[in-house]
Amino acid sequence: MARQSGNKKKAAKAPEPIVPARTSIRSRLFRPVPLCVLAGLAFLLVMMPAIRRSVPDLSGRPEYQLTLEKLTLTPAPAWIPQDIVEQVFDRAELSAKQSLQDDQLTERVAAAFHTHPWIERVVSVRKSWPPRLQVDVVYREPVAMVRGVDGFYPVDRNGILLPSQDFSPADVERYPVIERVASVPLGKLGESWGDPAVTEAAQIASVLLAKKEGRTWWQRLELAGIQVPRHVAMLDDADEMEFQLRTRGGSEILWGRSPSSNHPGELSVAQKLQRLEDFQSHYGGLDDEHGPYEIDIRPWQGIQRGLIAREPRQNQIR
């Protein structure tokens, strides 16, 4: 009889049955611990209304009250009225006293600020403890005054109509004036004027308010007005509109299209301003005793200047 080897052969492992996935999940769920968890969740779901009713209402407690003094708003620039928070709450008919426990408080306050004409965008509204409300916004900035038949209308760089009552006559003189506008505002305060000529002219005004060496281009070039094209229709293509600048001495600068134009061959804003600065340096200004002039800065080959024919005075007509 052959001698058996010292290494015993391992017994073959019996194949394990394949348990269907549905049976495996069911067996896991129907164990004591999962069943207790599910039962607890179901109990909380059923009892939640009763639990809420049993919790004391803290919304009226003084320590949970938010007043306007506890609202912190993004620091406002000089042109924003000091009582803007009161204006926002009055316009939205919101109470000056709110509860920190109000779940809809941040949404209502955000909507109220969003509708104010001086607010361009609401970034965030956050509640905190002790009771505080932090409101972060982006303000609109006036860039021009539109000369109308009954006065001046302030607008921002997008042609949005701003509250004129927040400006004094001295404030009006600090901004570029948009002239020859034949339309009237189609929107309310905080909405677009509705005229593409006003929108494009406001973009030019925004460029001219940029500062160089402490003075705006409007001041450096001694400008008096931005003239929109004549006979503009509401449906006209804004990219085809060409504008003029009027100097204090009466000269007319043929500026061309607005900064947003993609028209081929149009000079950039930087090129136009550089040409005007070079012209001013070379001639000592845009006006002199021989003017007024028509100054065309649009041609690629350089600036062209010509005299504007003066209308004869009444006592010169024979």
C-alpha positions as CSV (number, residue, x, y, z in Angstrom):
1,M,0.0,0.0,0.0
2,A,1.4,3.3,-1.0
3,R,2.4,5.6,1.8
4,Q,0.2,8.7,2.1
5,S,1.8,12.1,1.5
6,G,2.4,14.4,4.6
7,N,0.5,17.2,3.0
8,K,-3.2,16.5,3.1
9,K,-5.3,17.7,0.3
10,K,-7.7,20.5,1.3
11,A,-11.4,19.6,0.9
12,A,-13.0,21.4,-1.9
13,K,-15.2,24.4,-0.8
14,A,-18.8,24.0,-1.3
15,P,-20.3,26.6,-3.8
16,E,-22.4,29.3,-2.1
17,P,-25.9,29.9,-3.3
18,I,-26.6,33.2,-5.1
19,V,-29.1,35.2,-3.0
20,P,-31.4,37.4,-5.1
21,A,-30.8,41.2,-4.4
22,R,-34.5,41.8,-3.5
23,T,-34.4,39.1,-0.9
24,S,-31.1,40.5,0.5
25,I,-32.5,44.0,0.9
26,R,-35.7,42.7,2.4
27,S,-33.8,40.7,5.0
28,R,-31.7,43.8,5.9
29,L,-34.7,46.0,6.3
30,F,-36.7,43.6,8.5
31,R,-34.2,43.6,11.3
32,P,-34.9,45.1,14.7
33,V,-32.6,48.1,14.3
34,P,-33.8,49.3,10.9
35,L,-37.4,48.7,11.9
36,C,-37.0,50.9,15.0
37,V,-35.4,53.7,13.0
38,L,-38.2,53.6,10.4
39,A,-40.8,53.6,13.2
40,G,-39.2,56.6,14.9
41,L,-39.1,58.6,11.6
42,A,-42.8,57.8,10.9
43,F,-43.7,58.9,14.5
44,L,-41.9,62.2,14.1
45,L,-43.6,62.8,10.7
46,V,-47.0,62.3,12.2
47,M,-46.4,64.2,15.4
48,M,-44.5,67.2,13.8
49,P,-47.6,69.5,13.6
50,A,-48.4,68.8,17.2
51,I,-44.8,69.4,18.2
52,R,-44.8,72.7,16.4
53,R,-48.0,73.8,18.1
54,S,-46.6,72.9,21.5
55,V,-43.4,74.9,21.0
56,P,-43.8,78.5,22.4
57,D,-44.0,81.3,19.8
58,L,-40.9,83.4,20.3
59,S,-41.5,85.7,17.3
60,G,-43.0,88.4,19.5
61,R,-40.3,88.3,22.2
62,P,-38.2,91.5,22.4
63,E,-34.9,89.7,22.1
64,Y,-36.0,88.3,18.7
65,Q,-37.1,91.7,17.3
66,L,-35.2,93.3,14.4
67,T,-35.5,97.1,14.0
68,L,-34.1,99.3,11.3
69,E,-31.2,100.3,13.6
70,K,-30.2,96.6,13.6
71,L,-30.0,96.4,9.8
72,T,-26.5,96.8,8.3
73,L,-26.4,97.9,4.7
74,T,-23.4,98.1,2.3
75,P,-21.7,101.5,2.8
76,A,-23.4,103.9,0.4
77,P,-21.5,106.4,-1.8
78,A,-22.2,110.1,-1.6
79,W,-25.0,110.2,-4.1
80,I,-27.2,107.7,-2.3
81,P,-29.8,109.3,0.0
82,Q,-29.0,108.8,3.7
83,D,-32.5,107.5,4.4
84,I,-32.5,104.8,1.8
85,V,-33.3,102.0,4.3
86,E,-36.4,103.9,5.5
87,Q,-37.3,104.5,1.8
88,V,-37.0,100.8,1.0
89,F,-39.3,99.7,3.9
90,D,-41.8,102.4,3.2
91,R,-42.0,101.6,-0.6
92,A,-42.5,97.9,0.2
93,E,-44.9,98.6,3.0
94,L,-42.8,96.6,5.4
95,S,-43.0,97.2,9.2
96,A,-40.0,98.8,10.7
97,K,-40.0,96.0,13.3
98,Q,-39.5,92.4,12.1
99,S,-39.0,89.1,13.8
100,L,-35.8,87.1,13.5
101,Q,-38.0,84.0,13.7
102,D,-39.8,84.8,10.4
103,D,-38.7,82.2,7.9
104,Q,-39.6,84.5,5.0
105,L,-37.8,87.6,6.3
106,T,-34.7,87.5,4.2
107,E,-36.8,86.9,1.0
108,R,-39.1,89.8,1.7
109,V,-36.3,92.2,2.5
110,A,-34.3,91.2,-0.6
111,A,-37.4,91.8,-2.8
112,A,-37.9,95.2,-1.1
113,F,-34.3,96.4,-1.8
114,H,-34.4,94.9,-5.4
115,T,-37.3,97.2,-6.3
116,H,-35.7,100.4,-5.2
117,P,-34.4,102.5,-8.1
118,W,-31.0,103.1,-6.5
119,I,-30.3,99.4,-6.1
120,E,-28.8,97.7,-9.1
121,R,-28.5,94.3,-7.5
122,V,-29.1,92.5,-4.2
123,V,-26.1,90.3,-3.4
124,S,-27.3,88.7,-0.1
125,V,-29.5,89.1,2.9
126,R,-28.3,87.3,6.1
127,K,-29.8,87.0,9.6
128,S,-27.5,86.6,12.7
129,W,-27.7,86.4,16.5
130,P,-27.8,88.7,18.4
131,P,-30.6,90.0,16.1
132,R,-28.9,91.6,13.1
133,L,-29.7,91.8,9.4
134,Q,-26.9,92.2,7.0
135,V,-27.9,93.4,3.5
136,D,-25.2,93.5,0.7
137,V,-26.2,95.4,-2.4
138,V,-24.7,97.0,-5.5
139,Y,-25.8,100.6,-6.0
140,R,-26.5,102.4,-9.2
141,E,-24.3,105.3,-10.1
142,P,-25.5,108.4,-12.0
143,V,-23.4,109.2,-15.1
144,A,-25.5,111.8,-16.9
145,M,-28.4,114.2,-16.9
146,V,-30.9,114.0,-19.8
147,R,-32.1,117.5,-20.8
148,G,-35.9,117.4,-21.1
149,V,-38.5,120.0,-21.8
150,D,-39.3,120.3,-18.1
151,G,-35.9,119.8,-16.5
152,F,-33.1,117.2,-16.1
153,Y,-33.5,113.5,-15.7
154,P,-30.6,111.5,-14.1
155,V,-29.6,108.2,-15.6
156,D,-27.0,105.5,-14.9
157,R,-24.6,103.9,-17.5
158,N,-27.4,101.6,-18.8
159,G,-29.9,104.4,-19.3
160,I,-31.9,103.5,-16.1
161,L,-34.0,106.4,-14.8
162,L,-33.0,107.6,-11.3
163,P,-34.8,109.7,-8.7
164,S,-34.4,113.4,-9.7
165,Q,-35.5,114.6,-6.3
166,D,-32.2,113.3,-4.8
167,F,-30.3,115.9,-6.8
168,S,-29.8,119.6,-6.3
169,P,-29.2,122.2,-9.1
170,A,-25.5,122.1,-8.1
171,D,-25.4,118.3,-8.5
172,V,-26.8,118.6,-12.0
173,E,-23.8,120.7,-13.1
174,R,-21.4,118.0,-12.1
175,Y,-22.6,115.5,-14.7
176,P,-22.5,115.3,-18.5
177,V,-25.7,116.5,-20.1
178,I,-27.4,114.4,-22.9
179,E,-29.0,116.8,-25.4
180,R,-31.5,116.6,-28.3
181,V,-33.5,113.8,-26.8
182,A,-36.9,113.8,-28.4
183,S,-38.4,111.0,-26.3
184,V,-39.8,110.9,-22.8
185,P,-39.1,108.1,-20.2
186,L,-41.2,105.0,-21.0
187,G,-40.4,103.3,-17.8
188,K,-40.7,104.1,-14.1
189,L,-37.9,105.0,-11.7
190,G,-35.4,102.2,-11.7
191,E,-36.3,101.1,-15.2
192,S,-34.8,101.8,-18.6
193,W,-35.6,105.1,-20.3
194,G,-36.7,103.1,-23.3
195,D,-34.8,105.0,-26.0
196,P,-31.6,103.4,-27.5
197,A,-30.1,106.9,-28.1
198,V,-30.3,107.6,-24.3
199,T,-28.7,104.3,-23.5
200,E,-25.8,104.7,-25.9
201,A,-25.2,108.3,-24.9
202,A,-25.1,107.2,-21.2
203,Q,-22.3,104.8,-22.0
204,I,-20.3,107.7,-23.6
205,A,-21.0,109.8,-20.5
206,S,-19.7,107.0,-18.3
207,V,-16.4,106.9,-20.3
208,L,-16.0,110.7,-20.0
209,L,-16.4,110.6,-16.2
210,A,-13.3,108.4,-15.9
211,K,-10.5,110.4,-14.2
212,K,-7.0,111.1,-15.4
213,E,-4.6,113.0,-13.1
214,G,-7.4,113.9,-10.7
215,R,-9.8,115.3,-13.3
216,T,-12.5,113.7,-15.4
217,W,-12.3,113.7,-19.2
218,W,-15.5,115.8,-19.2
219,Q,-13.6,118.5,-17.2
220,R,-10.3,118.1,-19.0
221,L,-11.9,118.6,-22.4
222,E,-14.2,121.3,-21.2
223,L,-17.3,119.7,-22.6
224,A,-20.8,120.9,-22.3
225,G,-23.1,118.3,-23.9
226,I,-23.5,114.9,-25.6
227,Q,-25.7,115.3,-28.6
228,V,-27.7,112.3,-29.8
229,P,-28.5,111.8,-33.5
230,R,-31.4,113.7,-34.9
231,H,-34.6,111.9,-35.9
232,V,-33.9,108.7,-33.9
233,A,-36.7,106.1,-34.0
234,M,-37.1,103.6,-31.2
235,L,-36.4,100.7,-33.5
236,D,-33.3,102.1,-35.0
237,D,-30.1,100.0,-34.7
238,A,-28.1,101.4,-31.8
239,D,-24.9,100.2,-33.5
240,E,-25.5,102.7,-36.4
241,M,-26.0,105.8,-34.2
242,E,-23.3,108.4,-34.2
243,F,-22.9,111.0,-31.5
244,Q,-21.4,114.4,-31.1
245,L,-19.8,116.2,-28.2
246,R,-20.4,119.9,-27.6
247,T,-17.6,122.0,-26.0
248,R,-18.2,125.1,-23.8
249,G,-17.0,127.3,-26.6
250,G,-19.5,125.9,-29.1
251,S,-17.2,123.5,-31.1
252,E,-18.7,120.2,-32.1
253,I,-16.7,116.9,-31.8
254,L,-17.8,114.2,-34.1
255,W,-17.3,111.3,-31.7
256,G,-18.9,108.4,-33.6
257,R,-20.5,105.4,-32.1
258,S,-20.9,104.4,-28.5
259,P,-18.3,102.3,-26.6
260,S,-20.4,99.1,-27.0
261,S,-20.3,99.3,-30.8
262,N,-18.8,96.4,-32.7
263,H,-18.9,98.3,-36.0
264,P,-15.8,97.5,-38.2
265,G,-13.4,100.4,-38.4
266,E,-14.7,102.2,-35.3
267,L,-11.9,103.6,-33.2
268,S,-11.6,102.4,-29.6
269,V,-12.5,104.7,-26.7
270,A,-8.8,104.9,-25.7
271,Q,-7.9,106.0,-29.3
272,K,-10.5,108.7,-29.4
273,L,-9.5,110.1,-26.0
274,Q,-5.9,110.1,-27.0
275,R,-6.6,112.0,-30.2
276,L,-8.6,114.6,-28.3
277,E,-5.8,115.0,-25.8
278,D,-3.2,115.3,-28.5
279,F,-5.3,117.9,-30.4
280,Q,-5.8,119.9,-27.2
281,S,-2.1,119.9,-26.5
282,H,-1.2,120.9,-30.0
283,Y,-3.7,123.7,-30.4
284,G,-3.9,124.8,-26.7
285,G,-7.5,123.7,-26.4
286,L,-10.5,122.6,-28.4
287,D,-11.8,126.2,-28.8
288,D,-10.2,129.6,-29.6
289,E,-11.3,133.0,-30.8
290,H,-11.5,131.9,-34.4
291,G,-13.9,129.1,-33.7
292,P,-16.2,127.3,-33.1
293,Y,-14.9,124.3,-35.0
294,E,-16.2,121.0,-36.2
295,I,-13.6,118.4,-35.0
296,D,-13.9,115.0,-36.6
297,I,-11.9,112.4,-34.7
298,R,-13.4,109.4,-36.5
299,P,-11.1,109.0,-39.6
300,W,-8.3,106.5,-39.4
301,Q,-5.9,108.9,-41.1
302,G,-6.2,111.5,-38.3
303,I,-8.3,114.4,-37.0
304,Q,-10.0,116.7,-39.4
305,R,-10.9,120.3,-38.3
306,G,-13.1,122.9,-40.0
307,L,-14.8,126.1,-39.0
308,I,-18.5,126.1,-38.2
309,A,-20.3,128.8,-40.1
310,R,-21.7,131.3,-37.6
311,E,-25.2,132.6,-38.0
312,P,-25.2,136.3,-38.6
313,R,-26.5,138.5,-35.8
314,Q,-29.8,140.3,-36.2
315,N,-28.1,143.7,-36.4
316,Q,-25.8,142.5,-39.1
317,I,-28.7,141.8,-41.6
318,R,-29.4,144.7,-43.9
